[in-house]
Amino acid sequence: MPSAPAPAPVPGVGAPAGGADPLAPLVALPGVAAAVEDARAACEALRWHEAYRRRWAEVRAETALRSAAASAAVDGARVPLETLRRAALGATDPGSGPAPSADPVLAQAVGAVRAAAATAPFLPDLGARSAPALP
């Protein structure tokens, strides 16, 4: 069976000639460089926060949940974080909203959570000297 022809290139979309960074001009906008530096400093401070270091597994789980919610939202499945948290924990009581199988948007978001959970065993523990073996 012949493969479908490649789509025609769209002018102005894709990698620029010479491999220049297409986002580089954004750094020149007023306040962008300072905001990037502030965000970098805040992330670094958080990384060394004592509560984070003691409860890193919980922080990682929350980060995975929020990342999955954001990923699902990019794909068009916007679900409130608390609804997604209840669904990920298997809530099926009437007060918790529709079951994931009955709501395709929620099912897509729960799928993103499951994908994040599937990768968790391959992440190293905080302070680990080596990474877990990949399959």
Helices and strands as residue ranges (DSSP letters): G 17-19, H 24-27, H 32-47, H 50-54, H 56-74, H 81-88, G 94-96, G 100-102, H 104-119, G 120-122
